[in-house]
């Protein structure tokens, strides 16, 4: 859960304040993002959800006044209504150095998690897909890499142009998976690529042995089942604990090796 909370905190505390004022449009986009979190984010505490709801209500009041606000006013509200855990060291999204992975990786994880939560809701209701639309608007408005935001906007144009692209509950989960793989392919050998974590299509066969057929073509029904399990709230916690244990084990091995060398 650390990476997901980091994605939220970094968005609210770093990306949003990178402007002197918040326009009414920007406040609407931010409120839609917060409302999405209230509905689908796997909060560890109910009080965390309550804080996001209060911040959303505050934004709603400001939007009703139909005028932009200074960013200092937003900062004050954030201090008042945001008691989420402070940003910590990334776990699954930790890069080989601070310039790699981190927030962009965590933001992808966040929206994958939200599409999975949305799927579970749509199974039992006649609701409409909204995670991808909110994601598209949020990235275009607040993501600091303008080129990345434009590329994602172009990719997501099909969601608007093709009304049949999100016809069944699992559509958003698979659309985002395809989009993420397209981005990874485009960024292979890019300067932003972490040399220790090269961009590749997900999931690797070691993660999901049944996701590819004998011709190395995706079996989407199996991919979907994998995504549903991997991005469930319960599994995210388990994955982070596993990653932390592996890192501690690696650190211990390195430490022991250094100690042994000192006696040589």
VENWO-V874523 format. One record per residue. N is the residue number from 0. RES is the residue in three letters. OMEGA is omega in whole degrees, -180 to 180 (NA if undefined). Layout:
# VENWO-V874523
N:RES:OMEGA, N:RES:OMEGA
This chain:
# VENWO-V874523
0:UNK:-178, 1:UNK:-178, 2:UNK:-179, 3:UNK:177, 4:UNK:177, 5:UNK:-180, 6:UNK:179, 7:UNK:-178, 8:UNK:-180, 9:UNK:178, 10:UNK:-175, 11:UNK:-172, 12:UNK:-176, 13:UNK:-176, 14:UNK:-179, 15:UNK:-177, 16:UNK:-179, 17:UNK:179, 18:UNK:-178, 19:UNK:180, 20:UNK:172, 21:UNK:177, 22:UNK:178, 23:UNK:178, 24:UNK:180, 25:UNK:178, 26:UNK:178, 27:UNK:179, 28:UNK:180, 29:UNK:179, 30:UNK:178, 31:UNK:177, 32:UNK:180, 33:UNK:180, 34:UNK:177, 35:UNK:177, 36:UNK:180, 37:UNK:-176, 38:UNK:-168, 39:UNK:-176, 40:UNK:-179, 41:UNK:-178, 42:UNK:178, 43:UNK:179, 44:UNK:178, 45:UNK:180, 46:UNK:177, 47:UNK:177, 48:UNK:179, 49:UNK:179, 50:UNK:180, 51:UNK:177, 52:UNK:180, 53:UNK:178, 54:UNK:177, 55:UNK:178, 56:UNK:178, 57:UNK:178, 58:UNK:179, 59:UNK:177, 60:UNK:180, 61:UNK:178, 62:UNK:-179, 63:UNK:178, 64:UNK:173, 65:UNK:176, 66:UNK:-179, 67:UNK:179, 68:UNK:175, 69:UNK:-176, 70:UNK:178, 71:UNK:177, 72:UNK:176, 73:UNK:180, 74:UNK:179, 75:UNK:178, 76:UNK:-180, 77:UNK:178, 78:UNK:-177, 79:UNK:-171, 80:UNK:-176, 81:UNK:177, 82:UNK:177, 83:UNK:179, 84:UNK:178, 85:UNK:179, 86:UNK:178, 87:UNK:176, 88:UNK:-180, 89:UNK:-179, 90:UNK:178, 91:UNK:-176, 92:UNK:179, 93:UNK:179, 94:UNK:179, 95:UNK:171, 96:UNK:-173, 97:UNK:-178, 98:UNK:-176, 99:UNK:174, 100:UNK:177, 101:UNK:-173, 102:UNK:-180, 103:UNK:177, 104:UNK:-179, 105:UNK:179, 106:UNK:173, 107:UNK:-180, 108:UNK:180, 109:UNK:-176, 110:UNK:172, 111:UNK:-180, 112:UNK:-179, 113:UNK:178, 114:UNK:178, 115:UNK:178, 116:UNK:178, 117:UNK:178, 118:UNK:-178, 119:UNK:178, 120:UNK:-177, 121:UNK:177, 122:UNK:-173, 123:UNK:-179, 124:UNK:175, 125:UNK:-178, 126:UNK:-179, 127:UNK:175, 128:UNK:177, 129:UNK:-177, 130:UNK:-176, 131:UNK:-180, 132:UNK:177, 133:UNK:178, 134:UNK:-180, 135:UNK:-178, 136:UNK:-178, 137:UNK:-179, 138:UNK:-179, 139:UNK:-175, 140:UNK:-169, 141:UNK:-179, 142:UNK:-171, 143:UNK:177, 144:UNK:-176, 145:UNK:180, 146:UNK:178, 147:UNK:-179, 148:UNK:179, 149:UNK:180, 150:UNK:180, 151:UNK:179, 152:UNK:180, 153:UNK:179, 154:UNK:-175, 155:UNK:179, 156:UNK:-180, 157:UNK:178, 158:UNK:179, 159:UNK:-174, 160:UNK:-177, 161:UNK:-178, 162:UNK:-178, 163:UNK:-176, 164:UNK:180, 165:UNK:-172, 166:UNK:-178, 167:UNK:-175, 168:UNK:-176, 169:UNK:-174, 170:UNK:-177, 171:UNK:-180, 172:UNK:-177, 173:UNK:179, 174:UNK:-178, 175:UNK:176, 176:UNK:179, 177:UNK:-179, 178:UNK:-180, 179:UNK:178, 180:UNK:177, 181:UNK:180, 182:UNK:179, 183:UNK:179, 184:UNK:-179, 185:UNK:-175, 186:UNK:177, 187:UNK:-179, 188:UNK:175, 189:UNK:180, 190:UNK:-179, 191:UNK:-178, 192:UNK:177, 193:UNK:-178, 194:UNK:179, 195:UNK:179, 196:UNK:-177, 197:UNK:180, 198:UNK:177, 199:UNK:179, 200:UNK:-179, 201:UNK:-1, 202:UNK:173, 203:UNK:-179, 204:UNK:179, 205:UNK:177, 206:UNK:-177, 207:UNK:-176, 208:UNK:-176, 209:UNK:-176, 210:UNK:179, 211:UNK:176, 212:UNK:-176, 213:UNK:177, 214:UNK:-180, 215:UNK:174, 216:UNK:-178, 217:UNK:170, 218:UNK:-167, 219:UNK:178, 220:UNK:178, 221:UNK:175, 222:UNK:-179, 223:UNK:179, 224:UNK:178, 225:UNK:-179, 226:UNK:-179, 227:UNK:179, 228:UNK:-173, 229:UNK:-176, 230:UNK:172, 231:UNK:-177, 232:UNK:-177, 233:UNK:-176, 234:UNK:179, 235:UNK:179, 236:UNK:-179, 237:UNK:180, 238:UNK:-180, 239:UNK:178, 240:UNK:179, 241:UNK:180, 242:UNK:179, 243:UNK:179, 244:UNK:179, 245:UNK:-179, 246:UNK:179, 247:UNK:179, 248:UNK:179, 249:UNK:179, 250:UNK:180, 251:UNK:180, 252:UNK:179, 253:UNK:-180, 254:UNK:-180, 255:UNK:180, 256:UNK:179, 257:UNK:179, 258:UNK:180, 259:UNK:179, 260:UNK:-178, 261:UNK:180, 262:UNK:-178, 263:UNK:NA
